[in-house]
Amino acid sequence: MFDDFSSDLRQEIAQSAARLMYEEGISDYGRAKRKAVKSLGITQDVPLPTNAEIDEALREYHALYSDEADAAHLLDLRQAALHTMQILQKFNPHLTGTVLEGTAGPYADTDIHVFAESTKELEIFLLNQNVPYRMDEQQYRMSDRPSKQKHELLRKRVPVLLVETTYGTQRISVFEADDMRSAPRKHGERTGIQRMSLLQFDLLMQTYRINKQP
């Protein structure tokens, strides 16, 4: 009976975190979980849902509550992402996150991964293109191999360039060229996250336009 209660509470946290990510544009899973626990008034230690479980709850929430305005906004986000990826073509850009998966809410960021010899190379390129940006960083889970320092999966801090657009913030994570071989992993998943190359995404958008023609 305790297991049933724990499972129900875990699901409730996942649903609350998914709603927060959709409605408030929270992209950090850890922050969404902490805020969900607080909003539900949970004070005891409880098993938290995995990122994969939150993704599933987010898909369910999107299917239930998204409307035509959300669909139009998603299309705007995707078109803006395609434009940025075309500009960054030399850095092998890949789209990932909720904009790719189709579950982006009204305040969602757009996540793009690029691969460069150095972050400075991309910074110089953006400056030459007159594209303003801010610097940040993000920690990614890169491997199933245990870290030598900690009993956890190998993690890597990656520079992130934040570019403000008409349709919100684009987060451009700058990976090393060798990182193309293995996509980062979400907590609760052993396979790499979904990400799509410029060529694949351009074909996807072309197919969408063709299907939308009267």
N, C-alpha and C positions, 0 to 999 in steps of 0.2 A: 504493500500500500504506500509506503514511503517512496518507493521507486516511481510509482505512478504520479505522486505529488511532485516529485523532483522533475520528472519528465514534462509535466504540464507547466511548471514554473519556467523551465528552460525554454519551452515553446513560446510562452507568454513574453519572455525577455526578447526572444528572437523577433517576434511580431512587433514589439514596441520599438526595438532598435531599427527594424526595417522601415517602420513608419517615420522615424526621426530622420533616417538617411534620405528618404524620399521627399518629405515635406520641408526639411531644413537644409538639405544639401550636404549633410555630414558625410564625408568620404572616409574618415578614419573609423574602422570597425571597433577598435578598443574604446574610443570616445563614445560611439553610439551605444555600446554595451553598458558602459558606466552610467550614461545619462538615462538609459532605459531602466536600469536597476534603481536609480534614484527616483525616477518618475513613478515607478510602481511601489515605492515605499518599502523596498526590501532592505532589511538591515542585517540579516544573517548571511553567512557564506553560502553561496549556492553555485552549482555547476553552470557555467556560462555556455551559451550556444557557440558553436564554431562559426567561422565566417561563411562556410558553405551553407549552414542552416539559415543564417541571416539572408544570404542570397536567395534561397528558396522562398523565404517569407517575403522578400522584396518582390519577387516575381508574382507571388500571389496577390500582394497588395496592389501592384501595378495593374494586374488583370482586373481587379475589382473596382479600382477608383480612378484610373486614368480616363481622360475624356479627349475630345477632339482638339482642345487647346493644348493638352499635353503632347498629343501626337504631332501637332504642328511645331511645337517647341523642340521636340526631339529631332525633327527633320532639320530645323535651323541649326541645332547643335552639330548634327552630323555633317551638314554642308560646310559649316565653319571649320570643323575638324578636317574635312577633306582639303579645304583651301590651305590650312596651315601645313598639313602633311605634304602637299604639293610644293610649298615653299621650302620645306625641310627635306626634300627628296634625297639629297646627297647624304643625309644622316640615317637613311633606312628607317623611316618612321613607322610605328605600329600603333594602331588604336586599340585601347583596352577599356575596361571599366563599364559603367552603366550606360554610357552613350553607345558603345558597341553592342551591349547586351539588350538595349531597348528598354531599360527600366529607369532611365534618368528622370528625376523629378524636376520641378520648376527652378530649383537653385543648384542643380548638379554641376560639379566641375567636369571638365573633359580631360581624360587621361591619355597622354600620348607618350610612348617610349621611343627614344632615339638611341643610336649607337655611334659613338665618336671616340677618337683617339684621346681627346681631353675635353673637359667642360669648357675650357677657354676657347677652343675652336668654335663651339656653338655660340658662345657669348659674342665673339667677334663677328660671326656671321649675322646674328640678330642685330647687332649695332650697325653693321653695314646696310642692313635692310630697314633701318630706322624703326625697329620693333622694340618698344620699351618692355622691360621685364623686371621681376623681383626674384631674389634667390631664396630657396628653402632647401630642405632635404627630407628624405623619407627612408625608412628602414624596410627592406624587403627580405623575405624568407627565400633563400636561393637554392637550398639543397636539402636532401634527406640525410646527408651525412652529419653525424653529431659534431658539434664544435669541440675543439680541444679545450677551450676555456670553460664552456658551460654545457650542461646537459640539455641542450636544445638544438634545434635545427640551425644550420649555418645561416647567419644573417649578414646583410650588407647595407651600409648607408650609401644612398645614391643622391647626388645633387639634383634638385628640381628647379626649373625655371618657370616662374608664374607669369603668364601673359594674359592681360585683361582684354576681352573682346566684347562686342555688342551683346553676345550671348553668354556672358559669364567668363569664369577663369579657365584657362587651359593650363594644365599641369604637365610640363614636359620633363620627364625623368630621363636623365642622361646616363646610360649604361656604357660599359666598356664593350668593345667590338666582340670579345669572346662570350659575352653574356647572351648573345643571340642563340647559343646552343641550348640553353635551358631557361624556360620562362620561370619567373618567380612563382611561389606557391602560396595559396591562402591557408590559414589555419583550418585544419579539418580536411584538407585535400592533399593527396599525394601527387596529383598531376599538376602541371603548370597552368597558370591562368590563361584564359583565352585572350589572344591578341591577333590583330589582323594587319597585314602589310598594306602599303599604299595601293599596290596593284589590285589586291583582293578587295579592298574597301571601295575603290573606284568602280570596279565591276559590280559590286553590290549596289551602289548608288545608281549606276546606269540601269541595272535591272529594275530597281524600284521605280525610276522615272518612266520606263517603258510600260510597266504594269499599271501605272497611274494614268496613262494616256487614255482618253475616251475612245 
